[in-house]
Amino acid sequence: MDKNKNYLLVKKFCLGLGVDLFGVADISKIHGEFALKQEVIDGMNYAISLGIRLSKAVLEEISDSPTRLYFHHYRQVNNALDQISLRLVNYIQSKGFKALPIPASQILDWQKQTGHLSHKKIGELAGLGWLGRNNLLVNNKFGSQLRLVTILTNFPLKVDKPVKNSCGDCFCCVKICPAGAIKNNPAEFDHLVCFEKLKDFQKQRLVDQYICGVCVNACKGKEK
């Protein structure tokens, strides 16, 4: 099959559903990193990474803690991504191939903040951005002001290449993090300190889920 043609068909389909970012990654060498049954994903060597931009106005209401408005918006964008991934799965299955949607926001281990797989790592491999100091995917245009979802498939697709970029001399997230979890080096991000702050926000009844949004608001990308 023509991988380029398939890529363009799937991209057009997804953009028509309202996604802002689209990319495809080769995941053939990282199956072992996924918390999924290997017999289920055997042969699924492609991962489609989709992103929707968050509302700039909603994020601007955040100062040093999450807001109820952000909490609602966060859930609605995740839901929109899950609905789009469901439609994409049906589209791929109608062509006789397998597709597995991975929820946009489903945590299996809150201490490590991990799910069935890392959406940000897939997004990085699919050329949507790079891992920032804030431990989130940073897109050149939108910064970290986005949400992601992943669909695994055996549908033959052209794959994108990771971008060669970094946060450079931007330390906005380091300066503003209410937990002090963000360091100069992304590898030094303190998951446990971040999680303790998320629990504190929830105890204060600011939100009903472990989310923050402070560094997301700070990381604006080129579309400021």
N, C-alpha and C positions, 0 to 999 in steps of 0.2 A: 504493500500500500504506500501511497504518497504521504510521507510524514509532514511535509510542508503544507500540503493541501488540507490534511486533517487538522493541523495546528490552526490554520486560518479559519476553518469552519468552526472549530470549538471556540476560538477567540471571539469571532463575530457573534456567536450564540451567547457567550457570557457578557460581552459588552452590551448586547441588546437587553440583558436582564438587569443592567444597572451597576456592574462592577466598575471600579476605577483602576484596578491593577490586575494584570493577567500575566502569568508566566508558567513555564513548564520546566520541571527538574528531572534529571536522571537519578533515580534512587536505587538503582540495582545493587549498589555497594553498601547501602546503609539499612537494609531490611532488619538487620539484627538489633538496631537501635529502637525499633518500634515495639510498643506494648500491644502487639496484635498477634493472632495465631499465624504462624509462618505458612501453614498450608493454605490459609485463606488468601494471603497476599502473594503467594508464589506466582511469578510471572508478571505481577504488576510492577513494572519497572519505571513507570512514569507517575509523577505527582504534579497535579495542576494546582497552582497557588493563586487564589483570588483575594483581592483586597477591596474594601470599601472605606472611603475617607470619612473620618468623624467630623461632626459639626464644629467649626471653628468657634462659633458663638457659644455653644454649650460648654466647650472647654475653657473659654475665657472667664466663665463664672467661677472656675476653680482657682483658689489661691494657695492655701497650705493644707487643704483636705478635700476629699471628694464631696460632691453635692448630690442631692436627690435627683436633680435634673440629669446629671451625668450618669448616674446609676441607671435611670430609665433608658437613656439614649444608648448606653453601652449594651444593654440587653436587647434593645430593638435592632441594633446593627448586627449583633451576633445572630439574632433570629433571621434577619434578612439574608445573611450569608448562608445560613443553614438551608433556607428555602431555595436559594439559588443553586446550592450544591445538590439538592435533591432533584431539581429539574435537570441539571447537567448530567447526573447519574442516569436518569431515565433516557436522556438524549443519547448517551453513549451506549446504554444497553439496547436501545432500539436499533443500533448499528451492529449488534451481535457481539459486543465486548463487555468485559467486566469493569465495574467501577465501585469504589468504596468511599463513601463520604465520611470524613472525620469531623466531629462537631467543632464549631468555632471556639467554644469555650466550655470545655469539660475537663476538670482537673482530677487526676487520679491520686496525686501526692502533693498536698498543699505545702508541706515542709520544703520540698524541692521545687514546687510550682511546675510540675510536669503533667502532661496528658498522654494520650496514646502515641503521640509523636510531637515534635517541635514544629509548630507552624512557622515560627520565625526562621528556623534552619532551612525548612523547605523553601520559604520565600527568598532566603539568601541564595540558595542553590539555583532558584528559578530567575535570578537576576532582578528581584524587586527591591533590593537594598542590601544593607550590611548590618551586622550586630553592633549596636551602639553601646556607649558606656552605661546606659540605663538598662541594659540587658534586654532591649526590645529591638525589633527590626526597624531600621531607619531608612526611609525612602528619600531619595534626593529631592523630590518635589514636595512631599507631604510630611517629611520628618517621621515621627512616631505616631502621628495623628491618624491612625488607621487601625482596622481590625482585619484579621485573616482567616481563611478557611482552606482546607486541603482536600483534594479528591485523588485517591490512588486509582490507577487504571492500567490495563494492558493494551489500551487503544494506542497504536503506533503514532507518536507525535515527535515533531522536531523539538529539541530541548534548547532552552536559553542558557546563557553563560552568566556566572556570577559577576557582579560589577566590582570594579577595582576602585573602592572609595572608602572613606572613613570619616569619623567625626572631626578630624583635624584639630584645630585650635578652639573648638566649641566645647565649653564646659558648663553650659546652661543647666543641664540636669544635675550635675554634681553639686552645684551651688544651691539648688532649690530643693533637693530631696529632703523631706521632713524626717526621714529615718536615718539619714547619713549612710545609706546602703550603697550609694553609687560612688565608685572610685574612678581614678584616672584611667585605669585599665579595665576593659569589659570583663576580663577573666577574674577580677577581684570583686565583682558584684557580690554583696552580702545577702544571700537569699533569706537567711534566718532573721536578720535584723529587719528586712523588708516585710517579712511575714508577720512579725510581732507588731509592726506599725499597722498593717492591714487588720489584724485582730483588734487593735485598739480603736480603729475607726468604726469597726462593726459594734464593739461594746458601747461606743458613744451613740449608737443608733443613727450614725450619719448615713450609712448604707446598709443593705441587708446581704451583702456579698463582699468577699475579700477583694476589693478594688481600691485604687487610689486616684490616679489620673494627673497628679501634680507634675511628674516629669513628662507625661504625654503632652500636656499643655505647653511645657517649656520647649519641647522639641518640635519646631514648626516647619523645618525644611525651607525650600526656596520660595514657596508660596506663602509668605508671611502676611 
